[in-house]
Amino acid sequence: MASSKDFLQFVLEQLSPLGDVSVRPMMGEYVLYHRERVVGGIYDDRLLLKPTPSARLLMPDAERDIPYDGAKEMLVADVDDAALTCRVIEAIAADLPEPKRRKGRV
């Protein structure tokens, strides 16, 4: 089941305090970026986040689920708790390495 645009807009509104949040559509779902790092995604009208060490510490009791068959397990975020979700996304981005820059074509 594809995620709805209404849910996407709701999530983006909840994450607006972060400023640098973007999404990229992917097969009816959305990959979520913060500070140019993939921090999670919106799958079946759920916000799933990467289970980095900091995210697991901030959300120790979070439900875990997979976004699609063959994917790694992710943390299910409570988007109604915008403050916690924003803190977790900041922590995930801090845990992840700098994005690799592509070399220009010659």
Contacts in CASP RR format, 6 or more apart in sequence:
PFRMAT RR
TARGET T0000
AUTHOR 0000-0000-0000
METHOD contacts of the structure
MODEL  1
MASSKDFLQFVLEQLSPLGDVSVRPMMGEYVLYHRERVVGGIYDDRLLLK
PTPSARLLMPDAERDIPYDGAKEMLVADVDDAALTCRVIEAIAADLPEPK
RRKGRV
1 44 0 8 1.000
1 45 0 8 1.000
2 28 0 8 1.000
2 29 0 8 1.000
3 28 0 8 1.000
3 29 0 8 1.000
3 30 0 8 1.000
3 42 0 8 1.000
3 43 0 8 1.000
3 44 0 8 1.000
3 45 0 8 1.000
4 45 0 8 1.000
7 42 0 8 1.000
7 45 0 8 1.000
8 23 0 8 1.000
8 30 0 8 1.000
8 42 0 8 1.000
10 79 0 8 1.000
11 32 0 8 1.000
11 42 0 8 1.000
11 47 0 8 1.000
11 79 0 8 1.000
12 21 0 8 1.000
12 23 0 8 1.000
14 79 0 8 1.000
14 80 0 8 1.000
14 82 0 8 1.000
14 85 0 8 1.000
14 86 0 8 1.000
15 21 0 8 1.000
15 82 0 8 1.000
15 85 0 8 1.000
15 86 0 8 1.000
15 89 0 8 1.000
17 82 0 8 1.000
17 86 0 8 1.000
18 34 0 8 1.000
18 86 0 8 1.000
18 89 0 8 1.000
18 90 0 8 1.000
20 34 0 8 1.000
20 35 0 8 1.000
20 36 0 8 1.000
21 32 0 8 1.000
21 33 0 8 1.000
21 34 0 8 1.000
21 89 0 8 1.000
22 32 0 8 1.000
22 33 0 8 1.000
23 30 0 8 1.000
23 31 0 8 1.000
23 32 0 8 1.000
23 33 0 8 1.000
23 41 0 8 1.000
23 42 0 8 1.000
24 30 0 8 1.000
24 31 0 8 1.000
24 33 0 8 1.000
29 41 0 8 1.000
29 42 0 8 1.000
29 43 0 8 1.000
29 44 0 8 1.000
29 67 0 8 1.000
29 68 0 8 1.000
30 41 0 8 1.000
30 42 0 8 1.000
31 38 0 8 1.000
31 40 0 8 1.000
31 41 0 8 1.000
32 38 0 8 1.000
32 39 0 8 1.000
32 40 0 8 1.000
32 41 0 8 1.000
32 42 0 8 1.000
32 47 0 8 1.000
32 89 0 8 1.000
33 39 0 8 1.000
34 89 0 8 1.000
34 90 0 8 1.000
34 92 0 8 1.000
34 93 0 8 1.000
35 93 0 8 1.000
36 99 0 8 1.000
37 92 0 8 1.000
37 93 0 8 1.000
37 96 0 8 1.000
37 99 0 8 1.000
38 50 0 8 1.000
38 96 0 8 1.000
39 49 0 8 1.000
39 50 0 8 1.000
39 89 0 8 1.000
39 92 0 8 1.000
39 93 0 8 1.000
39 96 0 8 1.000
40 47 0 8 1.000
40 48 0 8 1.000
40 49 0 8 1.000
40 50 0 8 1.000
40 74 0 8 1.000
40 92 0 8 1.000
41 47 0 8 1.000
41 48 0 8 1.000
41 49 0 8 1.000
41 67 0 8 1.000
41 74 0 8 1.000
42 48 0 8 1.000
43 67 0 8 1.000
43 68 0 8 1.000
44 67 0 8 1.000
46 65 0 8 1.000
46 76 0 8 1.000
46 77 0 8 1.000
47 76 0 8 1.000
47 77 0 8 1.000
47 79 0 8 1.000
47 85 0 8 1.000
48 65 0 8 1.000
48 67 0 8 1.000
48 74 0 8 1.000
48 75 0 8 1.000
48 76 0 8 1.000
48 77 0 8 1.000
49 55 0 8 1.000
49 59 0 8 1.000
49 74 0 8 1.000
49 75 0 8 1.000
49 77 0 8 1.000
49 88 0 8 1.000
49 89 0 8 1.000
49 92 0 8 1.000
50 74 0 8 1.000
50 75 0 8 1.000
50 92 0 8 1.000
50 96 0 8 1.000
51 64 0 8 1.000
51 73 0 8 1.000
51 74 0 8 1.000
51 75 0 8 1.000
52 91 0 8 1.000
52 92 0 8 1.000
52 95 0 8 1.000
52 96 0 8 1.000
53 95 0 8 1.000
54 88 0 8 1.000
54 91 0 8 1.000
54 92 0 8 1.000
54 94 0 8 1.000
54 95 0 8 1.000
55 75 0 8 1.000
55 88 0 8 1.000
55 91 0 8 1.000
55 92 0 8 1.000
55 95 0 8 1.000
56 75 0 8 1.000
57 91 0 8 1.000
58 84 0 8 1.000
58 87 0 8 1.000
58 88 0 8 1.000
58 91 0 8 1.000
59 75 0 8 1.000
59 77 0 8 1.000
59 84 0 8 1.000
59 88 0 8 1.000
62 75 0 8 1.000
62 76 0 8 1.000
62 77 0 8 1.000
62 78 0 8 1.000
63 75 0 8 1.000
63 76 0 8 1.000
64 73 0 8 1.000
64 74 0 8 1.000
64 75 0 8 1.000
64 76 0 8 1.000
65 73 0 8 1.000
65 74 0 8 1.000
65 76 0 8 1.000
66 72 0 8 1.000
66 73 0 8 1.000
66 74 0 8 1.000
67 74 0 8 1.000
75 88 0 8 1.000
77 85 0 8 1.000
77 88 0 8 1.000
78 84 0 8 1.000
78 85 0 8 1.000
79 85 0 8 1.000
END
